[in-house]
Amino acid sequence: HSPVRRMELFLLGLWLSVFAAVTGSIDSSCPRGSYINDVAHHGGDAVLRCSSDGGLIERVYWQREQVEGGDPEMVKAYCAMRSDCNLSGPNYTGRTDFIDNSTQGNFNLRLHQVNLKDEGCYHCVIQVKRKDVPSIKHCYIQLYVVAQYSKPLIKLNQLGDVAPGQMELNCSSSGGYPEAGVRWVNKSDNSTFPEELVQTESSTNKLGLYIVTSVLRLHVADGTIACHIVNNRTKNVTESEIVLSERSGLKDYSIHSGAANQTMLSYILCFLFASLPLFLD
């Protein structure tokens, strides 16, 4: 990842942690109040952090907690004295490695080629001995997976005899996760078009990524209209605009499309700065 992308993921994880602590409204399969949040991009890498507080390491294992009381799924195991237990789970073979110095008690786990099924609660267990006294440390990481939506494509459909004086704008975007919302914006005053004029549908592809299509019906008019695709988890906005300019009558329009991305970084920074006084009191 680029430094900017790493900073965005860090701030998003921080935002999720603060939001979960304040509202308790983010779903997690981890024990309440005992985990930290982390974020990974679909197809990228995730780093899950866990380390001991000293002592002689005997055994370490990472597992993914199952929802609804199911059995945990093994991710990766390490034994100091036995090489036969240094294993990876079937769904993680060839996709995991420890990235730091295990002799110093660091067992940060890197997960490659993250997919949607990797989302969930990861539990790290470190078994150590301190002065011959057994001790166990637990680390819980709630991993969220996100995927960036493609630049929206806007198409104009003039309804003609079907609905004289009206037109439809069709906005589509794909490859994102989780499900997105759609905002249609009149750029002349930055107002949002009412919901009764909009029809939005979502579906998923074979990878589980979302395809979003939204239709706005309105009266023929000049102006610039934007379609905002809003990732409901990251609040990242991907935007395209269409410029409608009447030339000769109502049926001849020139269309110019452009795009602008508002990164989640700006939203998260605004939230954190706005919330800072709450945590300083």
Disulfide bonds with the S-S distance in Angstrom:
Cys30-Cys121 1.94
Cys50-Cys124 2.44
Cys79-Cys85 1.64
Cys171-Cys227 2.02
